[in-house]
Amino acid sequence: MTAMPPADRPGQGRPTLRLALQCGKGIAALPASRARIRRLVSAALEPRPAEITIRFVGRAESQALNSAYRGKAGPTNVLTFGYDGADRLCADIVVCVPLVRDEARVQRKPFDHHLAHLLVHGSLHARGLDHLEDQEAAAMEAEEKRILRRFRIADPYVADATTETT
């Protein structure tokens, strides 16, 4: 399933986000509304124009991609594949829905909050942020927290983040 809404109208004072949403095998429906996904991704990518595809997948597809592209066994919650775009940021983001559900349950977080965090996290990777070094990780986490606060989502790095931050 692929859905590509029309691009935002130019001249509205905000960058254009072209967003395609896909559901892989075993994923019957989007795990959040198109509008919510768009708002989260837009918040993480501001102020750059972007062309993003988000694919929601099951464990098998996530595991295959994680093995092929990262050389790691098992599924992972989110993968980001960035591409060179002449005038815009381009990326594919893959989210393993069953793993995100399991992680949310184990971490005692609302599923929609954990999903929001991982959509922002994957979008920040598309923007070029990373967490391989401590300093990079601190900067990326701070940006994630800043964006998630706009959506009244608690700090995702707190052990039990079930309450909203102010």
C-alpha positions in Angstrom: 0.0 0.0 0.0 1.5 3.3 -1.0 -0.1 6.7 -0.4 1.4 10.0 -1.5 -0.6 13.1 -0.7 0.0 16.1 -2.9 2.9 18.3 -1.9 2.3 21.2 0.3 1.4 24.3 -1.7 4.5 26.5 -2.3 4.6 30.0 -0.9 3.0 29.1 2.4 6.1 30.0 4.4 7.1 26.4 5.2 9.2 23.8 3.4 7.6 21.2 1.2 7.3 17.7 2.6 6.5 15.0 0.1 5.6 12.0 2.3 4.8 8.5 1.1 3.5 5.9 3.6 3.6 2.2 3.0 2.5 -0.9 4.9 4.6 -4.1 4.4 3.5 -7.7 4.6 1.5 -8.4 7.8 0.8 -4.7 8.6 -2.9 -4.2 7.8 -3.1 -0.4 8.6 -1.0 2.6 9.4 -0.2 2.6 13.2 -1.1 6.3 13.4 -3.0 8.8 11.3 -1.4 10.2 8.2 -1.8 13.7 9.7 0.0 12.8 12.9 2.8 11.1 11.0 3.2 14.1 8.8 3.3 16.5 11.8 5.9 14.5 13.6 8.2 14.1 10.5 7.7 17.8 9.6 8.7 18.9 13.1 11.9 16.8 12.9 12.9 18.0 9.4 12.2 21.7 9.7 13.3 23.9 7.9 14.4 21.7 5.0 12.3 20.6 2.1 12.1 16.8 2.0 10.9 13.7 0.2 10.4 10.9 2.7 9.0 7.4 2.4 8.0 5.7 5.7 7.4 1.9 5.5 5.8 0.1 8.4 7.0 -3.5 8.4 6.9 -6.7 10.4 9.7 -8.5 12.1 10.8 -10.6 9.0 11.3 -7.5 6.7 13.0 -5.5 9.5 15.4 -8.4 10.2 16.2 -8.9 6.5 17.0 -5.2 6.1 19.0 -5.0 9.4 21.1 -8.0 8.3 21.6 -6.8 4.7 22.4 -3.1 5.5 23.9 -3.2 9.0 25.2 -6.7 9.3 23.2 -7.2 12.5 21.0 -10.2 13.4 17.4 -9.7 14.4 14.9 -6.9 13.7 15.4 -3.3 14.8 12.8 -0.7 15.7 13.8 1.9 13.1 16.1 2.1 10.1 16.9 5.2 8.0 18.3 5.2 4.5 19.4 8.7 3.4 19.9 9.6 -0.2 21.5 12.6 -1.9 18.9 15.0 -3.1 19.9 18.0 -5.2 17.4 20.4 -3.6 15.8 18.4 -0.8 16.5 15.9 1.8 15.5 12.4 0.7 15.2 9.3 2.8 13.4 6.0 3.4 12.5 5.2 7.0 11.5 1.7 8.0 9.6 1.1 11.3 9.1 -2.4 12.7 5.6 -2.1 14.2 5.5 -5.3 16.3 8.9 -4.5 17.8 7.8 -1.0 18.6 4.7 -2.4 20.3 6.8 -4.8 22.4 9.3 -2.1 23.4 6.5 0.2 24.4 4.9 -2.5 26.6 8.2 -3.4 28.2 9.1 0.2 28.8 5.6 1.0 30.1 5.1 3.8 27.5 2.0 4.4 25.4 2.5 2.9 22.0 1.7 6.1 20.2 4.4 8.0 22.3 7.1 5.4 21.5 6.1 5.4 17.8 6.3 9.2 17.7 9.7 9.0 19.3 11.0 6.6 16.7 9.5 8.6 13.8 11.3 11.7 15.1 14.4 9.6 15.7 14.4 8.2 12.2 13.7 11.6 10.7 16.6 13.2 12.6 18.9 10.4 11.1 17.6 11.5 7.7 18.7 15.1 8.6 22.2 13.7 9.4 22.1 13.5 13.1 23.6 10.4 14.7 24.4 8.8 18.1 27.6 6.9 17.6 29.7 9.3 19.8 28.6 10.5 23.2 28.5 14.2 22.1 26.4 13.3 19.0 24.1 11.2 21.1 23.5 14.0 23.6 22.8 16.5 20.8 20.4 14.1 19.1 18.6 13.2 22.3 18.2 16.9 23.2 16.6 17.6 19.7 14.3 14.6 20.1 13.1 15.8 23.5 12.6 19.3 22.2 10.5 18.1 19.3 8.5 15.6 21.4 7.7 18.2 24.0 5.8 20.1 21.3 3.5 17.0 21.1 3.2 16.7 24.9 5.2 13.5 24.9 7.4 12.8 27.9 11.2 12.4 27.7 11.7 9.0 26.0 14.9 8.4 27.8 13.4 8.4 31.3 12.9 4.8 32.6 9.1 5.2 33.0 8.1 8.0 30.7 4.3 7.6 31.1 3.7 11.2 32.3 3.8 14.3 30.2 6.6 16.8 30.5 5.9 20.5 31.0 
